[in-house]
Amino acid sequence: MVRTILAIVVIALSGYSLITQTFELLPYYMFILGAFILVSGFVELQKDRKGFWGYMNIVISLFIFIFYIPYFL
């Protein structure tokens, strides 16, 4: 449910940015995308598929959060 909501918000923000050619919402888009990838990683780990992609999703989301923190401060 949370993944679906985050996916819809990411698609809506990226579509808006693509149509209007304004990129002021890019930090918010990247933050929500990081949250989506983080939730996807946790879902993969909870399904007892403790493989490479669950951990990789968490690492990628942390990478996104670390590099987009200066845009929010």
C-alpha positions as CSV (number, residue, x, y, z in Angstrom):
1,M,0.0,0.0,0.0
2,V,2.8,2.4,0.9
3,R,4.8,1.4,-2.1
4,T,1.8,2.1,-4.4
5,I,1.3,5.6,-2.9
6,L,5.0,6.5,-3.1
7,A,5.1,5.2,-6.7
8,I,2.1,7.3,-7.7
9,V,3.6,10.4,-6.1
10,V,7.0,9.8,-7.8
11,I,5.3,9.3,-11.2
12,A,3.2,12.4,-10.7
13,L,6.1,14.7,-9.7
14,S,8.3,13.4,-12.5
15,G,5.5,13.8,-15.1
16,Y,4.9,17.4,-13.8
17,S,8.6,18.2,-14.1
18,L,8.8,16.7,-17.5
19,I,5.8,18.5,-18.9
20,T,6.5,22.0,-17.4
21,Q,10.3,21.8,-17.7
22,T,10.7,23.2,-14.2
23,F,13.0,21.4,-11.9
24,E,12.4,23.1,-8.5
25,L,10.7,20.0,-7.2
26,L,13.6,17.7,-8.0
27,P,14.9,17.4,-4.4
28,Y,11.4,16.4,-3.2
29,Y,11.1,14.0,-6.1
30,M,14.5,12.4,-5.1
31,F,13.5,12.2,-1.4
32,I,10.3,10.4,-2.2
33,L,12.1,8.2,-4.7
34,G,14.6,7.3,-1.9
35,A,11.7,6.5,0.4
36,F,10.2,4.3,-2.2
37,I,13.4,2.4,-2.8
38,L,13.9,2.0,1.0
39,V,10.4,0.6,1.5
40,S,11.0,-1.8,-1.5
41,G,14.2,-3.0,0.1
42,F,12.5,-3.6,3.4
43,V,9.7,-5.5,1.7
44,E,12.2,-7.7,-0.1
45,L,13.9,-8.5,3.2
46,Q,10.6,-9.3,4.9
47,K,9.7,-11.8,2.2
48,D,12.6,-13.9,3.4
49,R,14.4,-13.3,0.2
50,K,17.5,-12.0,1.9
51,G,19.4,-11.7,-1.3
52,F,21.4,-9.1,-2.9
53,W,18.6,-6.7,-4.1
54,G,17.0,-6.1,-0.7
55,Y,20.3,-4.9,0.7
56,M,21.1,-3.1,-2.5
57,N,17.8,-1.1,-2.4
58,I,18.6,0.0,1.2
59,V,22.1,1.1,0.3
60,I,20.9,3.0,-2.8
61,S,18.2,4.8,-0.8
62,L,20.7,5.8,1.9
63,F,23.0,7.1,-0.9
64,I,20.1,9.3,-2.2
65,F,19.3,10.6,1.3
66,I,22.9,11.5,2.0
67,F,23.4,13.4,-1.2
68,Y,20.1,15.3,-1.2
69,I,20.2,16.4,2.5
70,P,22.0,19.7,1.6
71,Y,19.1,20.7,-0.6
72,F,16.7,20.6,2.4
73,L,18.9,22.5,4.8
